[in-house]
Structure formats: structure tokens, C-alpha cells
Amino acid sequence: MASESTAKTDTSITEHLHELVLNSSDVEDFLNELAQVSARNLSEPGDEIMCAITLLRQRKAATVASSSPDAKAIAHLEYEFSETPSLTASAAQESIHVPDARDDGRWPEYSSAVLAQGIRSVLALPFQLEGGTKAALLLYSRRPHRFEPRILEFAEDFVGQTSLALRLAVRFAHYSETAANLRATLESRTVIDMAVGIIMAQNRCSQQDAFEILKTASSTRNSKLHDVAAAVVNSLGQGPARTHYDG
């Protein structure tokens, strides 16, 4: 019966996570919701476990999500030092357990910082993601030796379930950003093509000559090519277009 109950719980969590992926506005929104779900599933009555999630993507600023303001403040300590449980867990792809920050000598500066926040035990668990993306679930407790083997096993199972949902959220975010960049590129290209056409008509020159005129204006004015092209297009409604550029 226990395994059947666990299976139902696992299915419920998985379904809820998939709903979060679909309903979140962006990956940061999803991570904040995931941190809340993590805190609810891992805490016990009268014994709160604070949760945070750190996400590192290539060419992106670090993202920190949390279940509470206190958890977020503590999680930001992960990036104030060169070596921390989160960074170690993500790099080694293994769980890192700090039973008591007072006795742990692996990260002395980090341990002192979390102790100052009232934290005694820390558990960092890596998500299984794709490519160069790294993420970790961070659990904090004000009690020493809070994360006993039973809790550690449950937390690792939970991270295993949530890794797929996080992979999907990161992938969706990448596709969305790629599509937005493509739209911006196409819009910019369209404006430039329109400006080139206007210059060709006004100056009775070839497409290549018109594009060179546009490039020269961009360089002379120290402005982006797109901005100069937009000015040419906009000028059609404001009198003759300035297509002869003297600098």
C-alpha cells in the first residue's frame, strides 16, 4: 500500500509540475513556483525547510528563485564565494550535505555567512539538465542535522521528478528567446530593405549603392544601421526623405 500511495503522490506532483510549465510566464516564474512546491513537499508541520533554486545558463545572468525572502537572501550567498555547496553540487552532479555549518570545514567563508543568517544545515541537490545549463535545489534549516537519510532520499527522488519539468521550462524559454530574436532580426531587415528601396527611388541608384549610402550615414552619425533606416522610412511622412548624406 505504501508503494501505491507513493506512486499516486509522484503522479500528482508530476502533473502539477507540468501545469506549472505550461502556465508560467517565463523560466523565473516557473522556478519561483517550483521553490514553493518544494518547500511544501519537503517541510513538516512546525518545522519549515526553506528552499531556493539556482540556475546558471550560458550567456545569461544567474537566476535565483526561492520559497521566501529569507531563502532568497541566503541563496544569493552561493554566488558571493568561489566555492559553495550549490556550485559544487552542480559541477559534480551529486548531492552535497552540510549536516552542521558550525562543524563543516569545506567552505569556511560560506559556512560563516550562513551561520550569520541562522542556518545550521544545508542540502544542495543538482538537477539533471541539458548542455551547459546547471541548476541546484537548495534546502536550508535552522536545525543542525535536519536532513537525515530519510529526508535526503525523499529530496533526491523529488529532484529526479522535477528535473524533467525544469528541462522543459528551460527549453521553452530558449525557444521563446530565439523566436523573439528572430522576429527582431526580421523586423530590422525589413526596415533596412524599405530604406534601401526609398534611397534607390530618390537617388535613382542601384541597390548596392543605396545600401552603401545607408552604411555611410550610419557610420558618420555613429548610429545603428537599423535606426538610420527607420529614420529614412519615417521621413516619408514628414516631407522629402533625406537620402543624400553629407555627414
C-alpha positions in Angstrom: 0.0 0.0 0.0 2.9 2.3 0.7 4.3 2.0 -2.8 0.8 2.6 -4.3 0.4 5.8 -2.2 3.9 6.9 -3.2 3.0 6.3 -6.9 -0.1 8.4 -6.6 1.8 11.2 -4.9 4.5 11.1 -7.6 1.9 11.2 -10.3 0.2 14.2 -8.6 3.5 16.1 -8.3 4.4 15.4 -11.9 1.0 16.5 -13.2 1.2 19.7 -11.1 4.8 20.4 -12.4 3.6 20.0 -16.0 0.8 22.5 -15.3 3.4 24.9 -13.9 5.5 24.7 -17.0 2.5 25.5 -19.2 1.1 28.3 -17.1 4.3 30.1 -16.1 5.1 33.3 -18.0 8.9 32.7 -18.0 11.5 30.4 -16.5 12.0 32.6 -13.5 8.3 32.5 -12.7 8.4 28.7 -13.0 11.4 28.5 -10.7 9.7 30.6 -8.0 6.6 28.3 -8.2 8.8 25.2 -8.1 10.6 26.6 -5.0 7.2 27.0 -3.3 6.2 23.4 -4.3 9.5 22.1 -3.0 9.0 23.8 0.4 5.5 22.4 0.8 6.6 18.9 -0.1 9.7 18.8 2.0 8.7 20.7 5.1 6.9 19.2 8.1 4.4 20.8 10.4 6.1 23.2 12.7 9.5 22.5 11.0 9.9 24.7 7.9 12.6 23.9 5.3 13.5 26.9 3.3 14.0 26.2 -0.4 15.9 28.0 -3.2 16.8 27.2 -6.7 19.9 28.5 -8.6 20.0 28.4 -12.4 23.1 29.1 -14.5 22.7 29.3 -18.3 25.3 30.2 -20.9 25.4 33.9 -21.6 22.7 34.6 -19.0 22.8 36.2 -15.6 22.4 33.7 -12.7 18.7 33.2 -11.7 17.8 32.7 -8.0 14.3 31.6 -7.1 13.1 31.0 -3.5 10.2 29.9 -1.3 10.6 33.0 0.9 12.6 36.3 1.2 14.9 34.7 3.8 15.6 31.8 1.5 16.4 34.1 -1.4 18.8 36.2 0.8 20.7 33.0 1.8 20.7 31.6 -1.7 22.5 34.7 -3.0 25.4 33.8 -0.8 26.0 30.9 -3.3 27.4 33.5 -5.7 29.4 35.6 -3.3 32.1 32.9 -2.9 34.1 30.9 -5.4 33.2 27.5 -3.7 29.8 26.7 -2.2 27.5 23.7 -1.9 25.4 24.8 -4.9 28.3 25.2 -7.2 29.9 22.0 -6.1 26.7 20.0 -6.5 26.1 21.4 -10.0 29.7 20.8 -11.1 30.0 17.3 -9.6 26.3 16.3 -10.3 26.0 14.9 -6.8 24.2 15.8 -3.6 26.1 17.9 -1.1 25.1 17.7 2.5 26.2 20.1 5.3 24.9 18.5 8.5 26.0 21.4 10.7 27.6 24.6 9.3 29.4 25.0 12.7 31.4 21.9 12.1 31.9 21.8 8.4 35.3 22.9 7.2 34.9 22.5 3.4 33.7 26.1 2.8 34.7 28.1 5.9 33.7 31.5 4.5 30.4 30.3 3.2 29.7 28.4 6.5 30.3 31.6 8.5 27.9 33.5 6.2 25.0 31.1 6.5 25.6 30.8 10.3 25.2 34.6 10.4 21.7 34.0 8.8 20.8 31.5 11.5 21.2 28.5 9.2 22.7 25.3 10.6 22.2 22.6 7.9 22.2 22.8 4.1 21.4 20.3 1.4 22.3 21.0 -2.3 20.9 18.7 -4.9 21.7 19.1 -8.7 19.0 18.9 -11.4 19.7 16.8 -14.4 19.6 19.3 -17.3 20.9 19.6 -20.8 24.0 21.2 -22.4 25.8 23.8 -20.3 22.8 24.6 -18.1 23.3 24.0 -14.4 20.8 24.2 -11.6 20.5 23.1 -8.0 17.8 22.8 -5.4 19.0 24.3 -2.0 17.4 23.3 1.2 18.1 25.3 4.4 17.2 24.5 8.0 17.8 26.3 11.3 18.2 22.9 12.9 21.5 21.0 12.8 21.4 17.5 11.3 18.0 18.3 9.8 18.5 16.3 6.6 18.6 12.8 7.9 18.9 9.9 5.3 15.1 9.6 5.0 14.8 13.3 4.1 17.8 13.1 1.8 16.3 10.1 -0.1 13.0 11.8 -0.5 14.6 15.1 -1.7 16.7 13.2 -4.3 13.6 11.5 -5.6 11.8 14.8 -5.7 14.6 16.4 -7.7 14.6 13.5 -10.1 10.9 14.1 -10.7 11.2 17.8 -11.1 14.3 17.7 -13.4 12.2 16.8 -16.5 9.8 19.8 -15.8 12.8 22.1 -15.4 14.4 20.9 -18.6 11.1 21.6 -20.4 10.9 25.1 -18.9 14.5 26.0 -19.8 13.9 24.6 -23.3 10.7 26.6 -23.8 12.5 29.7 -22.6 15.3 29.2 -25.1 12.8 28.7 -28.0 10.8 31.8 -26.9 14.0 33.9 -26.7 15.2 32.5 -30.1 11.9 33.3 -31.7 11.9 36.8 -30.2 15.4 37.4 -31.6 14.4 36.1 -35.0 11.4 38.4 -35.1 13.6 41.4 -34.1 16.1 40.4 -36.8 13.4 40.1 -39.5 11.8 43.4 -38.5 15.2 45.1 -38.6 15.9 43.5 -42.0 12.5 44.7 -43.3 13.1 48.3 -42.2 16.6 48.3 -43.8 15.2 46.9 -47.1 12.5 49.5 -47.1 15.0 52.3 -46.6 17.2 50.9 -49.3 14.2 50.9 -51.7 13.4 54.5 -50.8 17.0 55.7 -51.4 17.1 53.8 -54.7 13.9 55.6 -55.8 15.0 59.1 -54.6 18.6 58.8 -55.9 18.0 56.6 -58.9 20.8 54.4 -57.9 21.4 50.7 -57.6 20.6 48.6 -54.6 24.3 48.2 -53.7 24.8 52.0 -54.0 21.7 52.7 -51.8 22.9 50.3 -49.1 26.4 51.9 -49.2 24.7 55.3 -48.7 22.9 53.9 -45.7 26.0 52.4 -44.2 27.9 55.6 -44.7 25.2 57.6 -42.9 25.2 55.0 -40.1 29.0 55.3 -39.6 29.0 59.1 -39.9 26.2 59.6 -37.4 27.6 56.9 -35.1 24.1 55.3 -35.2 22.9 51.8 -35.7 22.1 50.9 -39.3 18.5 50.0 -38.2 18.0 53.4 -36.6 19.2 55.3 -39.7 17.0 53.1 -41.9 14.0 53.7 -39.6 14.6 57.5 -39.9 14.6 57.2 -43.7 11.3 55.3 -43.6 9.7 57.7 -41.1 10.8 60.7 -43.1 8.3 59.7 -45.9 5.5 61.1 -43.8 7.4 64.2 -42.8 8.4 65.7 -46.1 11.2 64.7 -48.5 13.4 61.8 -47.3 16.9 62.8 -46.5 18.7 60.3 -48.8 21.7 62.4 -49.7 24.0 62.1 -46.8 26.9 64.6 -46.4 27.6 63.6 -42.8 
